[in-house]
Amino acid sequence: MCRHLAYVGPALPLGRLLVQPPHALYRQSWAPRRQRYGTVNADGFGVGWYADPDADPDPDPVPARYRRAGPIWADRSFADLARVVRSTALLGAVRDATESGADAEAAAAPFAAGGWLFSHNGAVPGWPGSLAPLVPTLPAEDLLSLEARNDSAFVWALVLHRLRAGLPQSRALAGTALAVAEAAPGARLNLLLTDGATIAATAWGDTLWYLARPGGGTVVASEPYDDDPHWQEVPDRTLLAASRTQVRLTSLKESAPVIPEESRT
């Protein structure tokens, strides 16, 4: 498994969310507290972030990415970058130790296209054969342009195809999770997607939490990065949709709200 985190809210240094907290994604790379599968997340990491509109009157809408094939703790350049680079939205991930492959950093989340950033925390049993029934649902161009040869890259292609067809983020994630789970029973599909303004996520087979930050903004993560009592766990088989000020949870099994919408001021 992997660990990941997304944030939308007031501009913050990347390190304020990814490095500085006592149990930040940085520390989760070697000492996750709630990871159910795997123990060390050292086979690559990445972070994608969006330009701060308050710092630039004409910000580039396409997020930047910084990805590496090695462990996050070994990259001193990232720690230095994260100390000063600020963003109003980001998605970061550390990748579970797996069998060696040729894809290197291309296999590390976040995956990206246009204004979207995506991460998959989980695994698809029987890959690649188990997802062969879903191959015909994708255009040949999408299959030939997969960024990496792993299950996460294929799941991202399924999500992206739905997004390009005009589906909202939440529906694109939900439809993908349900389709993959049907093709590969036992798949773990904690998916995370942001467009820089909102976050969509699924809890399917592993932990997912969210936090309304006291200073404003919403964090969605595999596990809490500190012991703030306001962290809320997302039930399994749930779709989360969040903005800076709201979080809505919907059952993926029943397509009905499992808790009322929460509004914050």
Secondary structure as GFF3:
##gff-version 3
##sequence-region A 1 265
A	DSSP	beta_strand	3	13	.	.	.	ID=ss1
A	DSSP	alpha_helix	14	18	.	.	.	ID=ss2
A	DSSP	alpha_helix	25	28	.	.	.	ID=ss3
A	DSSP	beta_strand	45	49	.	.	.	ID=ss4
A	DSSP	beta_strand	64	68	.	.	.	ID=ss5
A	DSSP	three_ten_helix	72	74	.	.	.	ID=ss6
A	DSSP	alpha_helix	76	84	.	.	.	ID=ss7
A	DSSP	beta_strand	86	94	.	.	.	ID=ss8
A	DSSP	three_ten_helix	104	107	.	.	.	ID=ss9
A	DSSP	beta_strand	111	113	.	.	.	ID=ss10
A	DSSP	beta_strand	116	123	.	.	.	ID=ss11
A	DSSP	three_ten_helix	129	137	.	.	.	ID=ss12
A	DSSP	alpha_helix	140	144	.	.	.	ID=ss13
A	DSSP	alpha_helix	151	164	.	.	.	ID=ss14
A	DSSP	alpha_helix	169	183	.	.	.	ID=ss15
A	DSSP	beta_strand	188	194	.	.	.	ID=ss16
A	DSSP	beta_strand	199	203	.	.	.	ID=ss17
A	DSSP	beta_strand	209	212	.	.	.	ID=ss18
A	DSSP	beta_strand	218	221	.	.	.	ID=ss19
A	DSSP	beta_strand	232	233	.	.	.	ID=ss20
A	DSSP	beta_strand	238	242	.	.	.	ID=ss21
A	DSSP	beta_strand	246	251	.	.	.	ID=ss22
A	DSSP	beta_strand	262	263	.	.	.	ID=ss23
###
